[in-house]
Amino acid sequence: MEKSCPECGEKIIGRTDKKFCSDYCRNAYHNKANKDSSNLIRNTNNQLRKNHRILEELNPTDKTSVPRTKLLAKGFSFEVFTSIYVTKTGNQYFFVYDQGYLKLENDFYALVKRN
């Protein structure tokens, strides 16, 4: 049985379990398959990465507090996060992966790291 490359359609020569004719075709095929399908997804992922970097930078000791203006000055977006954790007392922590924040009084935020 003759197999053909799913990327370019060329005949595959070599091992019987080989799926692609070359490394170039293999990489091109998987890059297309894993490409973000829309600008919305790409922009959201970029903002999540940016938010995570900002929280990591401002919270080197795993627990600190910063003013809202400092977060905004670095380009932090409060609309993009990965999860919410509600404590027994009703406090809402917003998390960007393992980095979280909690709104405090006087426009300050407590930054925490989930272990």
N, C-alpha and C positions, 0 to 999 in steps of 0.2 A: 504494500500500500504506500503510495507516495503522499507525503505531507507537504503542506505549503505554509509559509510564514504568515501569521495573522496580521502582521503590520504591512508588508510589501507584496505578499503573494508569491514570492520566489520559492522554488523548490528547496526543501531542506535536505542538506547532505550531512551525514555524520551519525551520531548516536540515535538510537530508535526513540529515546524519550526526549529528544531535543525539540523545543517548541518554536524557536526563532532562528533565522538564518545567520544573524550576527548580533553582537553586543549593541550596536547602534539601533537595530530594530527592536530589540528587547527593551532598551531604555526609552525609546520613543513611544512604544506601546504603553509602558507603565506610566510614563509622564503624562500622556493623554488621559489615561484612566484615573489618575490621582489628581488631576488638575481641578482647582476649585471651579465649580460650574457657573458661578455668577459673581458679579462685582459685590453684591450684598454679603455673600459668604466671605469673600476675600477681605473686604473692608472690616467686617466684624472680627475676623481672626486677627487682622493687623492691630485693631484697637485693643483686643484682649491681650495680645503680646505687649503692647505699649503700656497698658494699665498694669500688667504684671511686673514689668521692668521698673515702673515708677514706684509701686508699692515695695518691691524688693530693695530699691535704692534708698527709700526713706525709712525703711524698717530693718536696719542691720542687726538689731538685738532681739528680734522676734516679738517685741511689744514696745510700742511708743505712741505718742500722739502728735498730730500735726494740724495746722490750720487749713481750712478748706482752700484758701487762696494759694497756698503752696502747691497743693495737688493740681489745682486748675492752671497755675502758671507753667507746670510741666506738661500740660496737655492731657490730664486725666479726664476720662469720661465716666460720669456716675451712672450712665444709662446702660453700660455694657459690663456684665459680670457673669460668672458661670453658675453660682448657686447662692442660696440664702439659708442661713442657719438661725433659727429662733430659739433663744434660751428659755428656760423654765420661767424666768421673770418677764419674758416678753420682748427682750432686746433682739433686734434683727441685725445680724452680721451679714454683710455682703461679701462674697468670696470671688476672687479671680484665681481659679485653681487652688493653690495652697495659701495664697495671701488674702487676708480679709481686712475689712474696715467696719467700724461702728460709729454712727453719728453721735457726738457728745453735745454738750451745751456750748454756747458761744461760738458756733461755727468751727468747732474742732472735731477731729476724727481720731479714734483709737485705731491703730494699725496692729494687726496680730498675724501670726503665722500658725497654720494648722499643722500639727505633727502627725 
